[in-house]
Amino acid sequence: MTTEVQTETTTPRKRVLSGMRPTGRLHLGNYMGALYNWVKLQHEYECYFFIADYHALTTDYADTSKLKDNIREVMLDFLAAGLDPKLCTIFRQSRVPAHFELNDMLAMITPLSWLERVPTYKDQQEQLKEKDLATIGFLGYPLLQSADILVYQPSFVPVGQDQAAHVEITREIARRFNHLFAGDPGGASVVTADTLRRQLDSLENAPPSHGYSNDRIVREIFAGETSIVDPSSRASGVNPVLPEPQVLLTPSPKLPGTDGRKMSKSYGNTILLSDPEPEIRAKLKSMVTDPARVRRTDPGNPDVCPVFDLHKVFSSEETRVNVREGCTTAGIGCIQCKGWLADAVVAELAPIQERRRYFEAHPQEVAAILEAGNAAANKRANQTMQEVRVAVGID
Ligand code: SF4
């Protein structure tokens, strides 16, 4: 079995896996939190990116009327953002049955208490009181997520700083499986606490700009300490069937929405990747600012202003300097400042929206990309399942 692809220079590429729930058209927060990084990763890794349509059912099973449209919109946004089917595999989770076979197999060995103690289990039940989440599907969400990951035997799962812990249960489940079935005494590739702490520190100290001083950090992390498990040695029991994936910390700036809270669909404060320019300008014009700057003549403080948080991500260094200078001396008004921000956001989204228009006009091409991605994902996932079945003894 082969688990690495070869580039032209025969350098093995490590595998990366990540997915996103189809919640409808994606916004700037989704883009900067994940897609922007995925687009970069596809050039350096063997990448599998999926639309987690089954996961959408864990909380929204009672109303699936928008699911089909949402899947289409997310696929369009994936391609618009720059995911290139020549460089990565894009697929739908529900089209790869191996996810569910592995999920069922892992369910046999996963203690109930591991799932019950996942912090988001209780938190989300509290937050989404209007939904009945006392279901097996919702409790088993982290398990399905683990199967989604492990069935591709990836080296890395790219996550933002606040999600690093989410990968841990996947690692624990893989370790248990390997211990029970694959002759692995304690699990192989272990990310040490020191490594993780160093990665977190470097991200914390990084400037939040995506003008990409963070690139340096990404490169450093990419060049990290993970060692690829030699697949040829798995049969001998030396290496695990389900290698523990490592966390790949990627820059994930917290973007405020127009009301100053975290940009989120549920708050209705988003700027969509597909919003037309007038709408982007109107939304930003109404964005909250430094609450202490009441009059035009009052100096403001960019460090407490959500508009400046977006400038830090999208505007040039020169613009940021002008904003700070103009704001703190009352030399510019908030409307002017927001206009500069709108210019930067519109410029960032222009190529994305152009690609989106192309793919909207070519639905058959989009469908073909997804079909090919589904086939490639099935092929890869089935290789893992063969090994899993042999290890469990039900081949
Ligand atoms: S000038 Fe800009 S940074 Fe200053 S308070 Fe107004 S919007 Fe915020």
Boltz pocket constraint, residues with backbone or C-beta under 6 A from the ligand:
constraints:
  - pocket:
      binder: B
      contacts: [[A, 288], [A, 289], [A, 290], [A, 293], [A, 300], [A, 301], [A, 302], [A, 305], [A, 306], [A, 307], [A, 308], [A, 323], [A, 326], [A, 327], [A, 328], [A, 332], [A, 333], [A, 334], [A, 335], [A, 337], [A, 338]]
      max_distance: 6.0
